[in-house]
Amino acid sequence: MLDDKLLEPLKNGHLMIRPRVKDTAKELCEQLVEIYMAKKTRKLSPQ
């Protein structure tokens, strides 16, 4: 869901972290986006 271009600084080595940590950070970001979108959808839908 997250565009890899958002994580380009990680790939370019601007943040000195290991690839495994980078993958974990990407997964966490994707989960945050999913949670945000789910909450946003719930707010928009009439109850």
PDB file of N, CA, C and O in Angstrom:
ATOM      1  N   MET A   1       0.827  -1.189   0.000  1.00  0.00           N
ATOM      2  CA  MET A   1       0.000   0.000   0.000  1.00  0.00           C
ATOM      3  C   MET A   1       0.875   1.259   0.000  1.00  0.00           C
ATOM      4  O   MET A   1       0.574   2.239  -0.681  1.00  0.00           O
ATOM      5  N   LEU A   2       1.942   1.212   0.763  1.00  0.00           N
ATOM      6  CA  LEU A   2       2.840   2.368   0.802  1.00  0.00           C
ATOM      7  C   LEU A   2       3.717   2.394  -0.438  1.00  0.00           C
ATOM      8  O   LEU A   2       4.247   1.364  -0.855  1.00  0.00           O
ATOM      9  N   ASP A   3       3.863   3.547  -1.012  1.00  0.00           N
ATOM     10  CA  ASP A   3       4.734   3.692  -2.171  1.00  0.00           C
ATOM     11  C   ASP A   3       6.187   3.580  -1.719  1.00  0.00           C
ATOM     12  O   ASP A   3       6.595   4.224  -0.753  1.00  0.00           O
ATOM     13  N   ASP A   4       6.954   2.768  -2.414  1.00  0.00           N
ATOM     14  CA  ASP A   4       8.360   2.582  -2.046  1.00  0.00           C
ATOM     15  C   ASP A   4       9.157   3.875  -2.138  1.00  0.00           C
ATOM     16  O   ASP A   4      10.191   4.006  -1.484  1.00  0.00           O
ATOM     17  N   LYS A   5       8.696   4.835  -2.939  1.00  0.00           N
ATOM     18  CA  LYS A   5       9.414   6.104  -3.064  1.00  0.00           C
ATOM     19  C   LYS A   5       9.408   6.875  -1.748  1.00  0.00           C
ATOM     20  O   LYS A   5      10.301   7.683  -1.492  1.00  0.00           O
ATOM     21  N   LEU A   6       8.397   6.623  -0.915  1.00  0.00           N
ATOM     22  CA  LEU A   6       8.362   7.272   0.399  1.00  0.00           C
ATOM     23  C   LEU A   6       9.516   6.784   1.272  1.00  0.00           C
ATOM     24  O   LEU A   6       9.982   7.488   2.168  1.00  0.00           O
ATOM     25  N   LEU A   7       9.960   5.569   0.989  1.00  0.00           N
ATOM     26  CA  LEU A   7      11.025   4.975   1.790  1.00  0.00           C
ATOM     27  C   LEU A   7      12.386   5.120   1.117  1.00  0.00           C
ATOM     28  O   LEU A   7      13.364   4.525   1.571  1.00  0.00           O
ATOM     29  N   GLU A   8      12.462   5.895   0.050  1.00  0.00           N
ATOM     30  CA  GLU A   8      13.714   6.054  -0.697  1.00  0.00           C
ATOM     31  C   GLU A   8      14.878   6.515   0.177  1.00  0.00           C
ATOM     32  O   GLU A   8      15.986   6.008   0.004  1.00  0.00           O
ATOM     33  N   PRO A   9      14.680   7.461   1.119  1.00  0.00           N
ATOM     34  CA  PRO A   9      15.812   7.843   1.980  1.00  0.00           C
ATOM     35  C   PRO A   9      16.407   6.652   2.727  1.00  0.00           C
ATOM     36  O   PRO A   9      17.614   6.608   2.968  1.00  0.00           O
ATOM     37  N   LEU A  10      15.564   5.686   3.091  1.00  0.00           N
ATOM     38  CA  LEU A  10      16.077   4.494   3.767  1.00  0.00           C
ATOM     39  C   LEU A  10      16.984   3.708   2.821  1.00  0.00           C
ATOM     40  O   LEU A  10      18.042   3.226   3.225  1.00  0.00           O
ATOM     41  N   LYS A  11      16.567   3.584   1.568  1.00  0.00           N
ATOM     42  CA  LYS A  11      17.340   2.810   0.596  1.00  0.00           C
ATOM     43  C   LYS A  11      18.630   3.530   0.222  1.00  0.00           C
ATOM     44  O   LYS A  11      19.634   2.888  -0.086  1.00  0.00           O
ATOM     45  N   ASN A  12      18.607   4.847   0.246  1.00  0.00           N
ATOM     46  CA  ASN A  12      19.788   5.623  -0.125  1.00  0.00           C
ATOM     47  C   ASN A  12      20.805   5.699   1.002  1.00  0.00           C
ATOM     48  O   ASN A  12      21.891   6.249   0.816  1.00  0.00           O
ATOM     49  N   GLY A  13      20.475   5.161   2.163  1.00  0.00           N
ATOM     50  CA  GLY A  13      21.425   5.125   3.261  1.00  0.00           C
ATOM     51  C   GLY A  13      21.460   6.391   4.091  1.00  0.00           C
ATOM     52  O   GLY A  13      22.381   6.578   4.886  1.00  0.00           O
ATOM     53  N   HIS A  14      20.483   7.262   3.927  1.00  0.00           N
ATOM     54  CA  HIS A  14      20.456   8.474   4.753  1.00  0.00           C
ATOM     55  C   HIS A  14      20.212   8.119   6.217  1.00  0.00           C
ATOM     56  O   HIS A  14      20.705   8.789   7.125  1.00  0.00           O
ATOM     57  N   LEU A  15      19.454   7.071   6.425  1.00  0.00           N
ATOM     58  CA  LEU A  15      19.242   6.577   7.780  1.00  0.00           C
ATOM     59  C   LEU A  15      20.045   5.291   7.907  1.00  0.00           C
ATOM     60  O   LEU A  15      19.809   4.330   7.175  1.00  0.00           O
ATOM     61  N   MET A  16      20.974   5.276   8.818  1.00  0.00           N
ATOM     62  CA  MET A  16      21.860   4.120   8.935  1.00  0.00           C
ATOM     63  C   MET A  16      21.220   3.038   9.806  1.00  0.00           C
ATOM     64  O   MET A  16      21.501   2.924  10.999  1.00  0.00           O
ATOM     65  N   ILE A  17      20.364   2.262   9.181  1.00  0.00           N
ATOM     66  CA  ILE A  17      19.748   1.145   9.882  1.00  0.00           C
ATOM     67  C   ILE A  17      19.887  -0.099   9.018  1.00  0.00           C
ATOM     68  O   ILE A  17      20.135  -0.003   7.816  1.00  0.00           O
ATOM     69  N   ARG A  18      19.732  -1.240   9.619  1.00  0.00           N
ATOM     70  CA  ARG A  18      19.910  -2.504   8.903  1.00  0.00           C
ATOM     71  C   ARG A  18      18.675  -2.827   8.067  1.00  0.00           C
ATOM     72  O   ARG A  18      17.573  -2.382   8.390  1.00  0.00           O
ATOM     73  N   PRO A  19      18.850  -3.588   7.009  1.00  0.00           N
ATOM     74  CA  PRO A  19      17.710  -3.917   6.135  1.00  0.00           C
ATOM     75  C   PRO A  19      16.537  -4.545   6.873  1.00  0.00           C
ATOM     76  O   PRO A  19      15.382  -4.256   6.562  1.00  0.00           O
ATOM     77  N   ARG A  20      16.821  -5.397   7.843  1.00  0.00           N
ATOM     78  CA  ARG A  20      15.733  -6.045   8.573  1.00  0.00           C
ATOM     79  C   ARG A  20      14.908  -5.014   9.331  1.00  0.00           C
ATOM     80  O   ARG A  20      13.682  -5.107   9.384  1.00  0.00           O
ATOM     81  N   VAL A  21      15.578  -4.042   9.909  1.00  0.00           N
ATOM     82  CA  VAL A  21      14.877  -2.975  10.621  1.00  0.00           C
ATOM     83  C   VAL A  21      14.077  -2.143   9.627  1.00  0.00           C
ATOM     84  O   VAL A  21      12.957  -1.723   9.918  1.00  0.00           O
ATOM     85  N   LYS A  22      14.653  -1.909   8.456  1.00  0.00           N
ATOM     86  CA  LYS A  22      13.968  -1.137   7.416  1.00  0.00           C
ATOM     87  C   LYS A  22      12.665  -1.831   7.025  1.00  0.00           C
ATOM     88  O   LYS A  22      11.629  -1.182   6.883  1.00  0.00           O
ATOM     89  N   ASP A  23      12.721  -3.153   6.853  1.00  0.00           N
ATOM     90  CA  ASP A  23      11.516  -3.900   6.496  1.00  0.00           C
ATOM     91  C   ASP A  23      10.470  -3.782   7.594  1.00  0.00           C
ATOM     92  O   ASP A  23       9.281  -3.630   7.312  1.00  0.00           O
ATOM     93  N   THR A  24      10.910  -3.851   8.837  1.00  0.00           N
ATOM     94  CA  THR A  24       9.989  -3.732   9.959  1.00  0.00           C
ATOM     95  C   THR A  24       9.359  -2.351   9.976  1.00  0.00           C
ATOM     96  O   THR A  24       8.157  -2.220  10.206  1.00  0.00           O
ATOM     97  N   ALA A  25      10.154  -1.325   9.736  1.00  0.00           N
ATOM     98  CA  ALA A  25       9.629   0.045   9.707  1.00  0.00           C
ATOM     99  C   ALA A  25       8.603   0.193   8.587  1.00  0.00           C
ATOM    100  O   ALA A  25       7.569   0.834   8.772  1.00  0.00           O
ATOM    101  N   LYS A  26       8.882  -0.388   7.444  1.00  0.00           N
ATOM    102  CA  LYS A  26       7.937  -0.315   6.319  1.00  0.00           C
ATOM    103  C   LYS A  26       6.634  -1.011   6.687  1.00  0.00           C
ATOM    104  O   LYS A  26       5.552  -0.494   6.408  1.00  0.00           O
ATOM    105  N   GLU A  27       6.732  -2.189   7.316  1.00  0.00           N
ATOM    106  CA  GLU A  27       5.532  -2.916   7.720  1.00  0.00           C
ATOM    107  C   GLU A  27       4.724  -2.107   8.726  1.00  0.00           C
ATOM    108  O   GLU A  27       3.498  -2.044   8.636  1.00  0.00           O
ATOM    109  N   LEU A  28       5.411  -1.487   9.685  1.00  0.00           N
ATOM    110  CA  LEU A  28       4.712  -0.673  10.678  1.00  0.00           C
ATOM    111  C   LEU A  28       4.018   0.511  10.022  1.00  0.00           C
ATOM    112  O   LEU A  28       2.884   0.836  10.375  1.00  0.00           O
ATOM    113  N   CYS A  29       4.675   1.149   9.082  1.00  0.00           N
ATOM    114  CA  CYS A  29       4.069   2.282   8.370  1.00  0.00           C
ATOM    115  C   CYS A  29       2.832   1.827   7.603  1.00  0.00           C
ATOM    116  O   CYS A  29       1.811   2.514   7.596  1.00  0.00           O
ATOM    117  N   GLU A  30       2.928   0.674   6.961  1.00  0.00           N
ATOM    118  CA  GLU A  30       1.781   0.160   6.217  1.00  0.00           C
ATOM    119  C   GLU A  30       0.622  -0.133   7.155  1.00  0.00           C
ATOM    120  O   GLU A  30      -0.531   0.140   6.822  1.00  0.00           O
ATOM    121  N   GLN A  31       0.920  -0.692   8.334  1.00  0.00           N
ATOM    122  CA  GLN A  31      -0.135  -0.963   9.309  1.00  0.00           C
ATOM    123  C   GLN A  31      -0.775   0.331   9.788  1.00  0.00           C
ATOM    124  O   GLN A  31      -1.994   0.403   9.946  1.00  0.00           O
ATOM    125  N   LEU A  32       0.044   1.351  10.020  1.00  0.00           N
ATOM    126  CA  LEU A  32      -0.496   2.641  10.452  1.00  0.00           C
ATOM    127  C   LEU A  32      -1.412   3.234   9.386  1.00  0.00           C
ATOM    128  O   LEU A  32      -2.457   3.800   9.707  1.00  0.00           O
ATOM    129  N   VAL A  33      -1.023   3.106   8.123  1.00  0.00           N
ATOM    130  CA  VAL A  33      -1.862   3.611   7.033  1.00  0.00           C
ATOM    131  C   VAL A  33      -3.186   2.856   7.010  1.00  0.00           C
ATOM    132  O   VAL A  33      -4.244   3.464   6.846  1.00  0.00           O
ATOM    133  N   GLU A  34      -3.134   1.534   7.174  1.00  0.00           N
ATOM    134  CA  GLU A  34      -4.362   0.735   7.164  1.00  0.00           C
ATOM    135  C   GLU A  34      -5.279   1.138   8.313  1.00  0.00           C
ATOM    136  O   GLU A  34      -6.489   1.268   8.123  1.00  0.00           O
ATOM    137  N   ILE A  35      -4.717   1.336   9.499  1.00  0.00           N
ATOM    138  CA  ILE A  35      -5.508   1.744  10.661  1.00  0.00           C
ATOM    139  C   ILE A  35      -6.126   3.114  10.418  1.00  0.00           C
ATOM    140  O   ILE A  35      -7.307   3.334  10.690  1.00  0.00           O
ATOM    141  N   TYR A  36      -5.312   4.031   9.902  1.00  0.00           N
ATOM    142  CA  TYR A  36      -5.793   5.386   9.621  1.00  0.00           C
ATOM    143  C   TYR A  36      -6.946   5.356   8.621  1.00  0.00           C
ATOM    144  O   TYR A  36      -7.966   6.016   8.820  1.00  0.00           O
ATOM    145  N   MET A  37      -6.777   4.590   7.551  1.00  0.00           N
ATOM    146  CA  MET A  37      -7.819   4.522   6.525  1.00  0.00           C
ATOM    147  C   MET A  37      -9.087   3.874   7.080  1.00  0.00           C
ATOM    148  O   MET A  37     -10.194   4.296   6.746  1.00  0.00           O
ATOM    149  N   ALA A  38      -8.934   2.859   7.919  1.00  0.00           N
ATOM    150  CA  ALA A  38     -10.101   2.203   8.509  1.00  0.00           C
ATOM    151  C   ALA A  38     -10.858   3.176   9.413  1.00  0.00           C
ATOM    152  O   ALA A  38     -12.087   3.229   9.377  1.00  0.00           O
ATOM    153  N   LYS A  39     -10.133   3.938  10.215  1.00  0.00           N
ATOM    154  CA  LYS A  39     -10.778   4.912  11.094  1.00  0.00           C
ATOM    155  C   LYS A  39     -11.446   6.010  10.283  1.00  0.00           C
ATOM    156  O   LYS A  39     -12.549   6.449  10.609  1.00  0.00           O
ATOM    157  N   LYS A  40     -10.780   6.450   9.232  1.00  0.00           N
ATOM    158  CA  LYS A  40     -11.323   7.502   8.373  1.00  0.00           C
ATOM    159  C   LYS A  40     -12.609   7.014   7.708  1.00  0.00           C
ATOM    160  O   LYS A  40     -13.586   7.757   7.617  1.00  0.00           O
ATOM    161  N   THR A  41     -12.606   5.772   7.246  1.00  0.00           N
ATOM    162  CA  THR A  41     -13.782   5.191   6.601  1.00  0.00           C
ATOM    163  C   THR A  41     -14.936   5.095   7.590  1.00  0.00           C
ATOM    164  O   THR A  41     -16.082   5.373   7.236  1.00  0.00           O
ATOM    165  N   ARG A  42     -14.640   4.701   8.828  1.00  0.00           N
ATOM    166  CA  ARG A  42     -15.683   4.592   9.850  1.00  0.00           C
ATOM    167  C   ARG A  42     -16.298   5.949  10.151  1.00  0.00           C
ATOM    168  O   ARG A  42     -17.509   6.056  10.349  1.00  0.00           O
ATOM    169  N   LYS A  43     -15.468   6.985  10.187  1.00  0.00           N
ATOM    170  CA  LYS A  43     -15.978   8.332  10.471  1.00  0.00           C
ATOM    171  C   LYS A  43     -16.871   8.826   9.346  1.00  0.00           C
ATOM    172  O   LYS A  43     -17.850   9.529   9.597  1.00  0.00           O
ATOM    173  N   LEU A  44     -16.547   8.467   8.112  1.00  0.00           N
ATOM    174  CA  LEU A  44     -17.308   8.941   6.961  1.00  0.00           C
ATOM    175  C   LEU A  44     -18.617   8.188   6.774  1.00  0.00           C
ATOM    176  O   LEU A  44     -19.577   8.737   6.234  1.00  0.00           O
ATOM    177  N   SER A  45     -18.665   6.932   7.217  1.00  0.00           N
ATOM    178  CA  SER A  45     -19.876   6.144   6.999  1.00  0.00           C
ATOM    179  C   SER A  45     -20.938   6.522   8.034  1.00  0.00           C
ATOM    180  O   SER A  45     -20.629   6.640   9.220  1.00  0.00           O
ATOM    181  N   PRO A  46     -22.183   6.710   7.598  1.00  0.00           N
ATOM    182  CA  PRO A  46     -23.256   7.063   8.545  1.00  0.00           C
ATOM    183  C   PRO A  46     -23.567   5.888   9.459  1.00  0.00           C
ATOM    184  O   PRO A  46     -23.544   4.732   9.036  1.00  0.00           O
ATOM    185  N   GLN A  47     -23.853   6.192  10.696  1.00  0.00           N
ATOM    186  CA  GLN A  47     -24.118   5.116  11.670  1.00  0.00           C
ATOM    187  C   GLN A  47     -25.592   4.978  11.939  1.00  0.00           C
ATOM    188  O   GLN A  47     -25.998   4.126  12.729  1.00  0.00           O
TER     189      GLN A  47
END
